[in-house]
Amino acid sequence: MQEKYGVTYPEGFLAAGISCGIKGNGKKDLALVFSEKDCVSAGCFTTNQFKSYSLIWSQKHIRGPIRAVLVNSGNANACNGPENWTLTRELAHQTGKFFHLPPSSILLASTGIIGRKLPLENILRTLPELKKNLSVDGHLDAALAITTTDTHPKEDQKQLPIPGRKKKVSLGGMAKGAGMINPHLATMLCFLTTDACIHQQALSCALKNAVEDSFNMITVDNDRSTNDTVILLANGLAGNRTIHLETEEYEIFAQGLKDICRQLAKEIAYDGEGASKSLEVQVKGGFCISDARQAAKKVAGSNLVKAAVAGGWPNWGRILAALGSTNVRLKTSRVKISLCGIDVYHGQPLLYPEEEIKRRLSGRQITIEIDLGSGQAQAVAWGCDLTEEYVRINREE
Amino acid sequence: MQEKYGVTYPEGFLAAGISCGIKGNGKKDLALVFSEKDCVSAGCFTTNQFKSYSLIWSQKHIRGPIRAVLVNSGNANACNGPENWTLTRELAHQTGKFFHLPPSSILLASTGIIGRKLPLENILRTLPELKKNLSVDGHLDAALAITTTDTHPKEDQKQLPIPGRKKKVSLGGMAKGAGMINPHLATMLCFLTTDACIHQQALSCALKNAVEDSFNMITVDNDRSTNDTVILLANGLAGNRTIHLETEEYEIFAQGLKDICRQLAKEIAYDGEGASKSLEVQVKGGFCISDARQAAKKVAGSNLVKAAVAGGWPNWGRILAALGSTNVRLKTSRVKISLCGIDVYHGQPLLYPEEEIKRRLSGRQITIEIDLGSGQAQAVAWGCDLTEEYVRINREE
């Protein structure tokens, strides 16, 4: 397996992850990503109308300059009453003071139980330990500290063919899962770092595009969390020529960012709690990109399709029913469906090798290919199966 | 328990339900509702883009005059290739011929497995037996013959305070479940009868309004079937003065129809397969009726809320997350939530009696009350909990 460096892979980033006592049992629940130099930054935040106060703080200050992101798990800091907005501001101010930085250069994120008071004292008390642990090797501890119901930490990194002063421009990232399965701990968080020197507008644009084709295309439940956050920090330490929109370097950077986001998004989808199989839905022939995306997500998110995937049987009827219940433009007489590479429907049922398809569907990676027959647009969505384990986990407190 | 008369409660309707061998094991799978006199009729049909050929036939001929509705279960007659449209027309023609009626006076409906050939021969062969069984007492056999994964047949009837020639105007109905759980058998069907003398426009309008507040407000999965059908036949045999729109009689008729539809809709929702509890979500304070409906359905349909209901614990955080993920206008600082009569949230978490709320949530009927704090509109949605049994049933072939 490739060695992971995550968020500290790019030049000039440090990280740490420790326990501050929110989760209990000494489990890591506080992470810090720290840049040695001011960062240009960009973020994507939940569209849920109920938002975590930590998220509201970050949304307010995302335009930077940014030096650090402080993340706690175990407490969502959401729907817990307006006095927690005061506590949230206090957290940023005290953390800034501790690191001799302006509070506006500290971003915050939280994930965990909704409705509980922000554990300000716990966090402030452990800042010295967090600072002491900051290092290039701290990326894995940080990736662990942001997890909740994830079964493993999620990291990725990449070097881009853009020359810098000493070495090439790099990207790194870590994420935690949209288990959404233990839904009071239901959040998708992703923190991305780069040493690229890049204009803020280019950074925002690249992130928005990458998120649309990655994190916005995964589904475990159909609910959106109050805390979903993606943050990208660029400290410019690679010393490359500043990247602007509509340049060759921008295209390379944007593609590299999309690759990392897709990788982390897939890991989140496939680690959906209770999941026993991963599901990739590839749609082509869409009238427009929005149709293709909607079709892919509808199928990947359908309880009935997901349960059929768990059972490992070729129920293309459920796929058609899910597609048809959208307003996506499709030609019912031209729609094609393949399961794990075997055509099962083309305007009408096809004969297929029963034993072979069951063998393929018994595997752990299930692919559904759909041709809407209405145009040229394509999209991919990722998800997982629906198992009894999902329900079991979610009915527990 | 009140004695049930279902679809034969109004004057001049007969019904029968028999086995024609689609389901096997001698299970009833063919139903006929028959009127002694031509009916004015109205229907609501699935919005799924993939439609059953039986449904397409009925949609085409719904404007009547209608004499009979022939319903099979066990085979959806959907997505099974264009030659089945020919078979469907043949079915209506042969049935019409058998009863000495024009084919256009016969409506059709199907529910069952998607993608299989319409069993025309089976159905035609058993028409004589079906005719022989037609009677006022046949309502229960018919209600049984249209079921698939339902645990019990669903019937209701009502007398309205509208005087007729001899007795008052009556309404009757039968429905089958949106288990959606054995989703290749996933359909909601409802057949309603009345002896009212009523203008077609008034009948259509009353049905549309009743369906919006009843069948459109239940949710078991979030997928729409290829076969969902509601049909209302009015044979005029009560001999009342013809009911027109915007009259007092119309209001009485429309309310009575809504009551029956709500009753049957609730029975469908609460009989969702694997369901161990029923869920009623009452929303008030909506900016408009569409907001209130959307909020109620979103909460009643959320996997996370449904799993919490199964577990019997007061997770209002999931309710807020579901509400917030819609575009429904709400004041986050004014939103109120009560669970089984106990207030748990009002702009911020409230203290509530922990033991008492757990006791109430351990019951079989769960009520969630929500005030959106944005206006005067109200809506109610009905659903059920999400259990391991749901997944177990759905992963089986």
Interface residues (C-beta under 8 A of the other chain):
Chain A: T47 N48 Q49 F50 K51 A76 A78 C79 N80 G81 P82 I113 I114 G115 M180 P183 H184 A186 D221 N222 D223 R224 S225 T226 S302 N303 L304 A307 A308 A310 G311 W313 N315 W316 G317 R318 L320 A321 A322 L323 G324 S325 T326 L330 T332 S333 Y345 G347 Q348 P349 L386 T387 E388 Y390 V391 R392 N394 R395 E396 E397
Chain B: T47 N48 Q49 F50 K51 A76 A78 C79 N80 G81 P82 I113 I114 G115 M180 P183 H184 A186 D221 N222 D223 R224 S225 T226 S302 N303 L304 A307 A308 A310 G311 W313 N315 W316 G317 R318 L320 A321 A322 L323 G324 S325 T326 L330 T332 S333 Y345 G347 Q348 P349 L386 T387 E388 Y390 V391 R392 N394 R395 E396 E397
